[in-house]
C-alpha cells in the first residue's frame, strides 16, 4: 500500500509539473504574440505616416503650395 501511495503521489507531481511547464510555454507564446502585434502595428503606423506625408506633399505641389 505504501508503494501505491508513492506511485500515485509521483503521478500527481508529474502531472502538476507538466501543467506548470505548459503554462510557462503558453505564457512565453502569448508574450511573443503580443510583441509581434505591437511591432507590426508600429511598422504599419510608420508606413501609413510616410504615405500620408508623401501624398500631402504631392497634393500641395499640385495646388501650387511648396512646404519646403
N, C-alpha and C positions, 0 to 999 in steps of 0.2 A: 504493500500500500504506500509505503514511503517513496519507493521508486516511481510509482504512478503520480504522486503529488509533484515530485521533482520534474517529471516529464511534462505534466500539464503546466507547471509554472514556466518551464523553458519555452513551451509553445506559446504561451501568453506573452512572455517577454519578447520573444522573437517577433510576434505579431505587432506588438506595440512599437518595437524598434523599426519595423518595416513601415508602419504608418507614419512614424516620425520622419523617416528618410524620404518617404513620398511627399510629405508635407514640405520638407525643405526644398525638394526638387520643384514642386509646384510654385513655391514662393519665389525661387530663382527665376523660373519661367515667367511668372507674372511681372516681376521686376524688368526682365528683358523685354517683354511685350510693351510695357508702359514706356520704357526708354525709347523703343523703336517708334512708338506712336508720337511721342514728343519730338523726336528728331525729325521724323517725316513731316510733322506739322510745321516745324521751324523752317525746313527746306522749302516747303510749299509756300509759306508766307514770304520768304525771301524772294523766290522767283516771281510770285504774284506782285510784290512791291516793285521789283525790277521791271516787270512787264507794264504795270500801271504807270510808272515813271517814264518809261520809254514811249508809251502811247500818248501820254500827256504832252511830252515834248514834241512828238510828231504832230499832234493836233494844234499846238501853239505855233509850230513852224508853218503849218498850213494856213493858220489865221493871221500870220504876219507878226506874231509875238515872239521875241527872242529872249529866252530865260538865262542865257549865258551872261 
